[in-house]
């Protein structure tokens, strides 16, 4: 019922947004644009190379994407977008993520550059971009883009520009270098992003006219009220140097996270340049393709009151591939310790015989509203990392119990990072290896947090943090 209400709200917003006029301007990526172009605060996939390179540092596996316009390619900017990202990992150290991307655009309609230069010409615009993101602290990352732009204009009719008359077919071209800076921060269910595009304000000179790109501040925010629902908002040109715009979007994954419904509003505060957006995504899980995850995305933007002869709809199709090689779908600890035991918690207050040597079944702890008396294990002598891992497993085992309602036979695979003082620094679920049950995922995280803080590291370890992996089974 809640999902149906959410879908109705998204569709209502979409209908309201189409009430204003617009023009065919857009950014890149089928998924981001189907969410209204509100992606700076999301940036959780390869599209981050354009929207927020800082968030690249949060990616754990190489990804490849392509998005292409499938209609009105001569009238809408950014016809083709291709990108590839690769996390740099060596000996369990995180050295950031590198990205390469290419944008191709050919417009044959009238070209206008912020009223500085308006001509009837064919414009060819190409970007070559090098991106990098690094994570200097947990949940916080920084990034940058270095972009080489080439722009060529070819007049379709005789024109007088700056007092000089140019014949039809006359052409001019120039190139420029641009730089973007970005930041990204995750806290609980929120993500905050900031992209400063063209911080150096690059310039072209075409037909004797200087065309300058503004320094564009783009803050964004996203919120995940549930594991399968994402809401986002972004401000384009926050300093209002040209025209401040608000963009909003939403995404919901359905059918066991294989199908996504998306909707958004592009420049919702404007009386012009406004569009309603929608789209969908279909994902083939990595288990089906031998570790390779494949996703295809479709986006549609509806522009009202466009010039005569211009289609009101912009259609885009894209795909994304996540590769199993390179990087790691793991936290990045100083030194990793494998936690191989699988703990099963049951509602039945009796011990059961384990069917597997690595499976341990035990009596449940009391419900969470009853104070759990933890045994004093901090005085145990710990010499090796393996012994410390066993100590943590024993502590977690004391606090595990099964939910009192429902019937379960599921497993949640948890990864967490412990600092040298015993505090949990990071905790997350490996969705690819875990149940789809959001409640059990949250329940598993609650149990591990409940077991902390853990004993401080012995001095012999000489490390700042350790990463642990622990499958938790729920049966009963």
KEROMI-758338 format. One record per residue (C-alpha): x, y, z; residue in one letter; residue number from 1. Coordinates in pm, 1 decimal. Layout:
<pts>
          x          y          z   resn   resi
          X          Y          Z      A    NUM
...
</pts>
This chain:
<pts>
          x          y          z   resn   resi
        0.0        0.0        0.0      X      1
      282.9      241.3       85.3      X      2
      450.6      165.4     -248.8      X      3
      126.9      239.2     -435.1      X      4
       90.5      572.0     -255.0      X      5
      449.4      662.4     -341.8      X      6
      393.0      582.7     -711.1      X      7
       74.7      794.8     -711.2      X      8
      260.7     1088.6     -555.8      X      9
      537.7     1065.7     -815.9      X     10
      290.9     1055.1    -1104.7      X     11
       95.7     1350.6     -962.8      X     12
      412.9     1558.1     -945.3      X     13
      492.2     1461.8    -1302.8      X     14
      150.6     1573.9    -1431.7      X     15
      180.8     1908.2    -1249.1      X     16
      522.9     1975.4    -1394.7      X     17
      411.8     1965.5    -1756.4      X     18
      196.8     2274.3    -1710.4      X     19
      478.4     2512.9    -1802.6      X     20
      668.1     2580.7    -2127.8      X     21
     1013.7     2447.3    -2199.9      X     22
     1298.1     2403.1    -2446.5      X     23
     1516.9     2108.8    -2539.3      X     24
     1809.5     2138.4    -2300.2      X     25
     1937.8     1847.0    -2096.1      X     26
     2240.4     1686.8    -1929.1      X     27
     2367.7     1327.7    -1956.4      X     28
     2266.6      977.3    -1851.7      X     29
     1929.3      806.3    -1893.1      X     30
     1892.6      724.0    -1523.9      X     31
     1983.3     1073.6    -1391.2      X     32
     1759.3     1251.6    -1643.2      X     33
     1462.2     1024.1    -1578.2      X     34
     1497.2     1146.9    -1216.0      X     35
     1464.5     1510.1    -1323.3      X     36
     1838.5     1573.5    -1346.3      X     37
     1864.0     1571.2     -964.8      X     38
     2169.3     1347.4     -934.6      X     39
     2452.4     1544.2     -770.7      X     40
     2341.6     1416.6     -429.0      X     41
     2291.1     1061.4     -559.4      X     42
     2585.8      983.5     -790.4      X     43
     2595.8      617.0     -687.4      X     44
     2701.9      472.1    -1022.5      X     45
     2926.4      541.1    -1322.2      X     46
     2721.3      851.1    -1413.8      X     47
     2906.3     1024.3    -1128.7      X     48
     3183.4     1114.5    -1375.6      X     49
     2958.2     1399.5    -1490.9      X     50
     2733.2     1464.1    -1191.3      X     51
     2971.3     1434.4     -896.8      X     52
     3321.7     1286.3     -943.0      X     53
     3376.2     1285.3     -565.2      X     54
     3120.2     1005.0     -532.9      X     55
     3332.1      786.2     -761.6      X     56
     3537.8      700.8     -452.7      X     57
     3233.6      521.4     -308.4      X     58
     3217.1      276.3     -601.5      X     59
     3367.5      -67.6     -547.8      X     60
     3367.5     -229.5     -892.3      X     61
     3447.3     -111.7    -1248.5      X     62
     3147.2       17.5    -1441.2      X     63
     3081.7      103.9    -1805.3      X     64
     2788.8      302.0    -1944.4      X     65
     2650.9      448.5    -2265.4      X     66
     2347.4      672.3    -2316.0      X     67
     2224.3      790.2    -2654.9      X     68
     1941.9     1009.0    -2780.0      X     69
     1702.4      802.6    -2990.3      X     70
     1494.6     1094.0    -3120.1      X     71
     1553.2     1460.1    -3212.1      X     72
     1930.9     1424.5    -3199.9      X     73
     1968.1     1743.6    -3404.4      X     74
     1769.6     1952.8    -3155.3      X     75
     1874.5     1826.7    -2808.9      X     76
     2223.2     1865.1    -2668.4      X     77
     2445.2     1576.1    -2555.1      X     78
     2362.3     1314.5    -2819.0      X     79
     2602.8     1047.4    -2688.4      X     80
     2756.8      986.8    -2348.0      X     81
     3010.0      711.5    -2276.4      X     82
     3195.4      655.5    -1948.7      X     83
     3414.1      400.0    -1773.5      X     84
     3528.7      398.6    -1410.4      X     85
     3785.8      181.8    -1234.1      X     86
     3843.9      167.1     -856.2      X     87
     4215.8      170.2     -774.5      X     88
     4275.4      -98.1     -510.5      X     89
     4608.0     -253.2     -412.7      X     90
     4681.1     -471.7     -110.5      X     91
     4345.1     -376.5       43.0      X     92
     4432.5       -7.6       17.0      X     93
     4189.8      237.1     -143.6      X     94
     4366.3      474.7     -381.5      X     95
     4049.1      631.7     -516.9      X     96
     3859.3      574.8     -839.7      X     97
     3956.5      685.6    -1189.8      X     98
     3705.9      768.1    -1463.2      X     99
     3714.3      842.9    -1836.1      X    100
     3420.6      979.5    -2033.5      X    101
     3329.4     1122.1    -2372.1      X    102
     3037.6     1344.2    -2470.7      X    103
     2940.4     1399.9    -2833.3      X    104
     2689.6     1657.9    -2948.6      X    105
     2580.9     1783.8    -3292.2      X    106
     2300.6     2041.2    -3316.5      X    107
     2166.0     2160.1    -3651.4      X    108
     1905.0     2401.4    -3519.9      X    109
     1959.1     2767.4    -3431.7      X    110
     2241.3     2792.3    -3178.5      X    111
     2238.6     3043.1    -2891.7      X    112
     2504.2     3093.7    -2624.4      X    113
     2337.9     3294.9    -2349.4      X    114
     2248.0     3574.7    -2594.4      X    115
     2618.0     3643.5    -2656.4      X    116
     2609.0     3462.2    -2989.0      X    117
     2293.2     3347.8    -3170.2      X    118
     2331.7     3211.7    -3521.9      X    119
     2172.3     2968.1    -3764.0      X    120
     2450.0     2711.7    -3761.6      X    121
     2544.6     2351.3    -3711.6      X    122
     2733.4     2310.9    -3386.3      X    123
     2969.8     2023.4    -3312.8      X    124
     3066.3     1997.6    -2947.4      X    125
     3285.8     1723.6    -2797.6      X    126
     3417.7     1671.0    -2444.9      X    127
     3698.1     1443.1    -2330.1      X    128
     3695.8     1410.7    -1951.4      X    129
     3932.6     1261.7    -1694.2      X    130
     3771.6     1211.2    -1351.2      X    131
     3906.5     1114.3    -1011.1      X    132
     3751.8     1064.2     -668.2      X    133
     3918.6      980.5     -338.8      X    134
     3785.5      909.1        9.8      X    135
     3999.3     1087.6      275.3      X    136
     3757.1      986.5      552.5      X    137
     3474.7      740.6      603.2      X    138
     3155.0      852.7      429.6      X    139
     3329.5     1161.9      286.3      X    140
     3497.8     1197.6      -51.4      X    141
     3644.1     1461.7     -280.2      X    142
     3681.3     1463.2     -657.5      X    143
     3763.4     1656.4     -971.2      X    144
     3716.6     1655.6    -1346.7      X    145
     3963.4     1781.4    -1605.4      X    146
     3781.2     1839.1    -1931.2      X    147
     3902.0     1918.3    -2282.0      X    148
     3627.1     2077.8    -2491.3      X    149
     3622.4     2130.9    -2866.8      X    150
     3351.9     2342.5    -3031.4      X    151
     3297.6     2403.3    -3402.7      X    152
     3030.0     2621.8    -3564.8      X    153
     2939.8     2600.6    -3933.4      X    154
     2702.0     2870.8    -4058.7      X    155
     2397.4     2758.6    -4255.5      X    156
     2327.1     3104.8    -4395.1      X    157
     2506.3     3436.1    -4438.6      X    158
     2537.1     3616.7    -4106.9      X    159
     2676.1     3941.4    -3964.8      X    160
     2852.3     3887.6    -3633.2      X    161
     3021.7     4169.1    -3445.6      X    162
     3009.9     4395.6    -3752.3      X    163
     3168.7     4133.6    -3979.0      X    164
     2970.5     3953.5    -4249.1      X    165
     3034.7     3582.9    -4293.3      X    166
     2915.5     3376.3    -4589.3      X    167
     2709.2     3061.7    -4566.9      X    168
     2916.2     2751.2    -4492.2      X    169
     3174.9     2964.9    -4309.8      X    170
     3306.9     2785.2    -4002.8      X    171
     3515.6     2855.9    -3695.8      X    172
     3637.4     2637.0    -3411.4      X    173
     3812.1     2665.5    -3077.9      X    174
     3902.6     2450.5    -2780.7      X    175
     3924.5     2505.9    -2406.7      X    176
     4010.7     2329.0    -2082.4      X    177
     3768.1     2316.3    -1792.6      X    178
     3793.2     2189.9    -1435.2      X    179
     3525.9     2074.7    -1190.7      X    180
     3561.5     2024.6     -815.5      X    181
     3323.0     1815.2     -607.9      X    182
     3246.7     1682.5     -258.9      X    183
     3022.4     1403.5     -135.9      X    184
     2911.2     1301.5      214.8      X    185
     2690.5     1015.7      336.3      X    186
     2519.3     1014.2      674.3      X    187
     2262.0      749.4      763.5      X    188
     1989.7      762.1      497.9      X    189
     2103.5     1097.2      353.9      X    190
     2367.5     1186.0       98.1      X    191
     2489.9     1540.1       33.1      X    192
     2676.4     1647.8     -278.1      X    193
     2831.1     1961.8     -422.2      X    194
     2957.3     2005.9     -777.8      X    195
     3135.6     2322.1     -888.9      X    196
     3148.5     2304.1    -1266.4      X    197
     3398.3     2500.4    -1474.1      X    198
     3565.6     2654.1    -1172.2      X    199
     3819.9     2817.6    -1405.6      X    200
     3542.7     2967.2    -1628.2      X    201
     3682.4     2847.5    -1965.1      X    202
     3623.1     3054.3    -2279.2      X    203
     3578.8     2991.1    -2652.0      X    204
     3632.2     3252.4    -2921.4      X    205
     3417.2     3192.0    -3228.4      X    206
     3365.5     3439.8    -3511.1      X    207
     3536.9     3703.4    -3298.0      X    208
     3293.7     3651.5    -3007.3      X    209
     3399.6     3533.1    -2661.6      X    210
     3179.3     3262.4    -2510.8      X    211
     3241.9     3205.8    -2139.6      X    212
     3120.7     2917.3    -1925.7      X    213
     3000.2     3029.5    -1583.9      X    214
     3131.1     2888.3    -1256.4      X    215
     2830.4     2672.1    -1179.1      X    216
     2759.1     2574.4     -816.3      X    217
     2528.3     2270.7     -798.0      X    218
     2438.7     2142.8     -448.8      X    219
     2229.9     1827.3     -418.2      X    220
     2074.4     1601.2     -156.9      X    221
     1920.8     1253.9     -159.1      X    222
     1723.2     1053.9       94.5      X    223
     1644.4      681.2      114.5      X    224
     1338.1      635.0      338.2      X    225
     1347.3      266.2      246.1      X    226
     1606.9       42.1       86.6      X    227
     1423.8       43.7     -248.2      X    228
     1314.0      410.9     -254.4      X    229
     1531.2      711.5     -337.4      X    230
     1431.5     1080.4     -335.6      X    231
     1657.4     1360.5     -458.3      X    232
     1676.3     1734.3     -517.2      X    233
     1935.1     1963.3     -673.2      X    234
     1989.1     2330.6     -745.5      X    235
     2149.6     2424.1    -1077.5      X    236
     2341.4     2754.5    -1077.3      X    237
     2287.2     2811.6     -705.8      X    238
     2457.1     3153.6     -718.1      X    239
     2203.7     3266.4     -983.5      X    240
     2471.9     3394.1    -1218.3      X    241
     2247.3     3308.9    -1512.1      X    242
     1931.3     3135.4    -1391.3      X    243
     1888.7     2936.1    -1069.7      X    244
     1691.1     2615.3    -1128.4      X    245
     1544.2     2348.1     -898.6      X    246
     1535.5     1983.4    -1000.4      X    247
     1368.9     1696.9     -814.5      X    248
     1338.2     1323.7     -870.3      X    249
     1246.9      986.4     -731.1      X    250
     1326.4      621.8     -792.7      X    251
     1163.6      301.0     -669.3      X    252
     1296.9      -50.8     -723.1      X    253
     1037.8     -327.5     -751.1      X    254
     1022.0     -699.7     -828.2      X    255
     1313.1     -794.5     -603.1      X    256
     1522.1     -499.3     -720.7      X    257
     1507.9     -591.8    -1090.0      X    258
     1273.9     -316.7    -1215.5      X    259
     1292.5       54.8    -1134.1      X    260
     1028.4      322.6    -1181.9      X    261
     1157.0      680.7    -1201.4      X    262
      998.7     1024.6    -1227.3      X    263
     1112.7     1383.4    -1178.6      X    264
     1085.9     1750.8    -1253.7      X    265
     1350.3     1942.1    -1450.3      X    266
     1376.3     2314.0    -1361.9      X    267
     1046.6     2304.7    -1171.9      X    268
     1071.2     2668.3    -1059.8      X    269
     1095.8     2808.2    -1412.1      X    270
      825.8     2939.2    -1642.6      X    271
     1045.1     2818.5    -1931.1      X    272
     1303.1     2542.1    -1976.4      X    273
     1082.0     2316.2    -1768.0      X    274
     1016.3     1947.7    -1828.5      X    275
      850.9     1649.9    -1666.6      X    276
     1066.0     1338.7    -1672.8      X    277
      999.3      971.0    -1633.4      X    278
     1164.0      642.2    -1711.5      X    279
     1243.4      294.1    -1598.3      X    280
     1533.4       57.8    -1550.0      X    281
     1566.6     -316.8    -1579.5      X    282
     1850.4     -496.4    -1402.8      X    283
     1987.5     -844.7    -1465.0      X    284
     2149.9     -959.6    -1139.4      X    285
     2518.0    -1046.8    -1140.8      X    286
     2439.9    -1405.9    -1036.3      X    287
     2272.3    -1461.0    -1375.2      X    288
     2567.1    -1341.3    -1585.5      X    289
     2857.4    -1494.4    -1397.0      X    290
     2932.8    -1192.1    -1180.7      X    291
     2854.3     -925.3    -1442.5      X    292
     2558.8     -701.1    -1354.7      X    293
     2373.3     -547.5    -1651.6      X    294
     2116.3     -268.6    -1644.5      X    295
     1923.1     -100.4    -1923.7      X    296
     1759.7      239.7    -1865.6      X    297
     1505.9      447.6    -2053.4      X    298
     1428.1      815.7    -1998.2      X    299
     1164.1     1046.6    -2142.1      X    300
     1150.2     1424.7    -2098.8      X    301
      835.6     1617.3    -2191.1      X    302
      888.7     1980.9    -2288.9      X    303
      577.0     2197.6    -2317.4      X    304
      533.6     2489.1    -2562.7      X    305
      848.8     2413.8    -2764.1      X    306
      902.6     2596.9    -3094.2      X    307
      703.3     2481.4    -3395.0      X    308
      857.6     2181.0    -3564.3      X    309
     1029.5     2064.3    -3246.3      X    310
      922.1     1742.8    -3078.3      X    311
      796.0     1790.5    -2722.9      X    312
      948.2     1458.4    -2617.9      X    313
     1311.8     1366.9    -2568.0      X    314
     1386.0      995.9    -2553.8      X    315
     1706.6      835.8    -2426.4      X    316
     1821.4      477.7    -2385.1      X    317
     2127.7      372.4    -2192.4      X    318
     2294.6       68.4    -2047.8      X    319
     2529.4        8.5    -1756.1      X    320
     2760.9     -285.0    -1692.7      X    321
     2922.6     -359.2    -1355.7      X    322
     3225.5     -583.2    -1393.1      X    323
     3345.0     -838.9    -1136.5      X    324
     3716.6     -781.7    -1194.1      X    325
     3922.5     -504.0    -1041.5      X    326
     3832.6     -319.5     -723.8      X    327
     3653.4     -502.3     -445.6      X    328
     3297.8     -507.8     -319.9      X    329
     3440.2     -484.4       32.2      X    330
     3533.1     -222.0      287.1      X    331
     3895.8     -111.7      259.2      X    332
     4062.7     -206.3      586.8      X    333
     4423.1     -181.7      692.5      X    334
     4416.8     -558.2      721.8      X    335
     4119.1     -784.1      663.6      X    336
     4014.6    -1071.6      888.5      X    337
     3774.2    -1329.4      747.4      X    338
     3488.4    -1427.4      978.9      X    339
     3392.1    -1763.2      835.7      X    340
     3143.1    -1887.7     1093.5      X    341
     2776.5    -1855.9     1010.4      X    342
     2557.3    -1779.3     1310.4      X    343
     2196.8    -1892.6     1305.2      X    344
     1951.0    -1737.6     1546.5      X    345
     1625.1    -1916.8     1619.6      X    346
     1306.9    -1840.7     1805.1      X    347
     1294.3    -2188.5     1960.5      X    348
     1456.1    -2175.1     2309.4      X    349
     1654.2    -2494.2     2263.1      X    350
     1982.0    -2596.1     2106.2      X    351
     1973.4    -2767.9     1771.6      X    352
     2225.6    -2987.2     1601.6      X    353
     2410.8    -2800.0     1328.4      X    354
     2405.9    -2971.4      988.5      X    355
     2723.8    -2803.1      876.1      X    356
     3051.2    -2764.6     1062.9      X    357
     3052.0    -2393.1      987.3      X    358
     2696.2    -2342.7     1110.0      X    359
     2642.0    -2275.9     1477.6      X    360
     2295.0    -2270.8     1630.7      X    361
     2232.4    -2138.3     1977.8      X    362
     1961.6    -2012.7     2206.4      X    363
     1829.9    -1666.9     2127.7      X    364
     1910.4    -1372.9     2346.2      X    365
     1620.9    -1187.0     2513.2      X    366
     1415.0     -940.1     2307.7      X    367
     1573.6     -601.0     2254.0      X    368
     1363.9     -428.9     2520.9      X    369
     1538.7     -645.2     2785.6      X    370
     1889.0     -541.7     2888.8      X    371
     2147.3     -793.5     2770.4      X    372
     2416.9     -876.7     3024.8      X    373
     2736.7     -910.2     2821.6      X    374
     3001.8    -1143.2     2954.4      X    375
     3333.1     -984.5     3043.5      X    376
     3554.9    -1096.9     2758.3      X    377
     3778.2     -790.0     2747.7      X    378
     4023.6     -957.4     2984.7      X    379
     4084.2    -1250.2     2751.1      X    380
     4439.1    -1263.9     2624.6      X    381
     4446.4    -1182.6     2254.4      X    382
     4762.0    -1244.0     2056.5      X    383
     4657.3    -1291.8     1692.6      X    384
     4407.9    -1127.0     1461.3      X    385
     4220.5    -1455.5     1435.4      X    386
     4177.7    -1465.8     1813.1      X    387
     4045.1    -1110.1     1811.3      X    388
     3799.4    -1208.3     1536.6      X    389
     3678.6    -1498.5     1752.2      X    390
     3638.6    -1259.2     2044.1      X    391
     3418.8    -1028.3     1836.6      X    392
     3211.3    -1318.9     1711.9      X    393
     3154.9    -1429.8     2070.9      X    394
     3042.5    -1079.9     2167.5      X    395
     2805.0    -1057.0     1871.3      X    396
     2673.9    -1405.0     1946.7      X    397
     2563.6    -1290.1     2291.5      X    398
     2346.5    -1015.8     2144.5      X    399
     2185.5    -1202.9     1854.9      X    400
     1818.0    -1294.3     1865.0      X    401
     1546.7    -1354.6     1609.4      X    402
     1246.3    -1124.9     1546.8      X    403
      939.0    -1247.9     1731.5      X    404
      701.5    -1218.7     1438.5      X    405
      717.5    -1384.9     1102.0      X    406
      874.1    -1706.6      977.3      X    407
     1229.1    -1690.5      848.0      X    408
     1492.4    -1895.8      673.1      X    409
     1711.4    -1616.4      543.0      X    410
     2070.6    -1495.5      556.7      X    411
     2216.8    -1144.9      586.0      X    412
     2581.4    -1087.4      497.0      X    413
     2724.5     -800.5      702.4      X    414
     3053.4     -613.1      665.6      X    415
     3178.2     -379.9      935.6      X    416
     3494.3     -187.8     1018.7      X    417
     3619.2     -160.5     1378.1      X    418
     3857.1      117.3     1487.2      X    419
     4152.2       50.0     1716.2      X    420
     3950.2      179.9     2013.9      X    421
     3682.4      -86.4     1955.2      X    422
     3419.9      147.4     1808.6      X    423
     3232.3       51.9     1491.4      X    424
     3344.3      289.0     1217.7      X    425
     3139.6      157.0      928.0      X    426
     2873.3     -109.3      881.6      X    427
     2693.1     -216.5      568.1      X    428
     2501.6     -500.9      404.1      X    429
     2629.7     -690.5       99.0      X    430
     2302.1     -693.2      -91.9      X    431
     2423.0     -938.6     -355.3      X    432
     2473.7    -1207.4      -89.3      X    433
     2183.9    -1121.3      141.3      X    434
     1810.2    -1168.6      163.0      X    435
     1585.4     -911.3       -1.1      X    436
     1402.0     -864.8      330.3      X    437
     1474.3     -505.4      432.4      X    438
     1351.2     -565.6      787.1      X    439
     1599.8     -848.5      845.8      X    440
     1883.5     -637.1      703.0      X    441
     1809.2     -356.3      946.9      X    442
     1765.2     -611.0     1225.4      X    443
     2110.9     -762.7     1159.2      X    444
     2275.2     -418.2     1170.5      X    445
     2093.5     -343.0     1496.0      X    446
     2227.9     -662.1     1653.6      X    447
     2588.3     -587.5     1562.6      X    448
     2565.1     -227.2     1682.3      X    449
     2415.4     -358.7     2003.6      X    450
     2727.0     -573.7     2059.7      X    451
     2962.2     -275.8     2038.2      X    452
     3185.2     -125.7     2156.1      X    453
     3434.4     -408.6     2123.5      X    454
     3764.8     -442.2     2309.6      X    455
     4044.3     -209.5     2197.1      X    456
     4315.9     -355.3     1974.3      X    457
     4628.6     -492.2     2144.2      X    458
     4937.3     -282.8     2075.1      X    459
     5088.5     -575.8     1886.6      X    460
     4840.1     -523.6     1602.9      X    461
     4986.7     -183.3     1506.2      X    462
     4683.8     -104.7     1283.7      X    463
     4418.1      166.2     1295.5      X    464
     4122.2      -43.1     1185.7      X    465
     4012.6     -394.7     1091.3      X    466
     3740.8     -515.0      855.7      X    467
     3516.1     -810.9      935.8      X    468
     3270.4    -1011.5      728.8      X    469
     2994.0    -1205.9      899.9      X    470
     2696.1    -1397.0      755.5      X    471
     2401.1    -1407.7      995.7      X    472
     2124.2    -1660.2      940.6      X    473
     1768.3    -1614.1     1066.2      X    474
     1571.7    -1936.8     1113.3      X    475
     1248.0    -2001.8     1293.2      X    476
</pts>
